[in-house]
Amino acid sequence: MDFNLWKNNEGSKLRLPVAFAFGFILGFVLANLNPLIHEKHRPFKQYAVPAPARREPVIQYDCSEECAQEAKREKSKHLAAKPLSHDQIKTVNTTVVCSEICPQKAIPSSVPKTESNTHTNNDMYPYNKYNRYGMEWVAIVDELEWSNSHRSRTTTKQRTPFDAGEGSLGMTSTEKTRVTVYDKKAIQKGSFIHLVVETFDENDRKRNKGGDYFSSVMSNINMQKSTAGRTVDYGNGTYSVYLYAAWTGKADITIALTHTREAINYLKDVQLVHDLLHTKMIYKDTAKNAKNETIECFLNTEGVWTNKCEYSNANSMGDTKIICDKPKSHKCDQVYNMHASDAKPPQLDIPLCGPDLPVPLSDGYWDDNITFVPLVCRSKQWSVQEVDECLSDTEFVVSGDSTVWQFGTIMNQRFHKKFVNNMVVPRFGGPTTYFWNLVLESDLLDNITIDKCRAKTPVVVLNFCFHYGVWSTRSYLQRIYRAKLAIDRLMKRCPKSKVVIKLAHARDNVYLEQSIHSSNWIFYNMNRMVRRVFWGSGVIFLDVWDMALSAPYTNTVHMASQVLFQELYLMFSYICPHLVN
């Protein structure tokens, strides 16, 4: 490995002018965030440090075509001893040679674990049968048990009631945090690279809690190859990062600290407690030619109100309602429009695509600028003729946002397949929609009759992500849980139906407020909620997070067409796994 530490050229924009690095290309980035909610809460910006949107290489990793039996290397050194000035570059020379012809090494275990608890909640807590309300604390207990299972069991006798001293504990520092290679043996193509991240604050004090949100990408721009890593949080300030060695040659690795634990606490404890989605309704009396009225409305799941217009759909939104001030000269049912608010890897045990697949250490890699090789299940690059064979006896039923609408454009123009998207409502951004023509996803699914199923196999495509960033966690879970029940009913009527849920991907944040209502941690957390709620319902999780994150294109809400085609090819492989070699 050749290590080169690069300075950051952002100047005064950064509190942390130098990115920390070790091992390959390792750069930490803190998102620039700004609070939307002030109230009595401390400002969010104190929990985040601004940083540039894209990473610069800080370390290069070289794998030659041939390697010796024993790789020669010097002992790795921590590169975080002292902060560097803007014009200072330090270099540590360490070389590791690896080759795809080296003996296959076993994937190292992560961190030694103790026995985990085997009891279930119902065994220990029989009152679960009577009342599930207000039990958010269960997640805290789960977190404590998880982090404790990765801590040392050695204890020292406490001589006094408390240990007295002075000190400071700060957030995770990208200058002080250490990253090391877990297994320094020669790395073979087709194996996993295992990095260990030990987090420290700016005082060089070790962090003893997890919760920081890291993302990682390994790439070779010249070879047009890239892949995203998987992070394991042990809950004790130590993390493992796994990256799939999909090619032979140089690899640049970037590890980005997207959010600190404190920033995530703000998002989940302050922002996601409230429904921030506000919209406008236009009321119109066509019979009397009365002047239209525009009224402010908002989502409400928890709370009380008096003398308001209520719009509910228990089938699709559960207890969440749209609440509006009553118009002066119109009835509540005279609402007319709704405004939007503002190369081939080694032979791995890759299963056929299907529902409820586990999340692998790596979702795949970009073999070139237009080809993504999935490792989650067997996929391929589909021709127009193969797609026509796959979808010949199917009919799409679609409800989602504009990223699903992008699918429709390609499906209609390239594959000549009808793909009409019913846009998600209420939504954050987008065009005005005629109120009485709106169809929500649960109702859409309930409209699929047995006769329709007999005529053609329904292929349902849904997503629940980018327009839900301003929904509270409870409202969001109400919405997707009602959709889960609708899917269960559909599967009972039409067991051959295919239901695809397209998960969120990481996106850019153009201005500060987007870092709040469109935080990538929020979308990542939504993906976890979706998997938890829909798991076991027979749905297909079209997870494109790693594909988009590692793509050689800008991460935006609407990804480049090359990425969209790869997402569709993966979806076709889920719909027709029997046509994949």
Order of alpha helices (4+ residues) and beta strands (2+ residues): beta-beta-beta-alpha-alpha-beta-beta-beta-beta-beta-beta-beta-alpha-beta-beta-beta-alpha-beta-beta-beta-beta-alpha-beta-alpha-beta-beta-alpha-alpha-beta-alpha-beta-alpha-alpha-beta-alpha-alpha
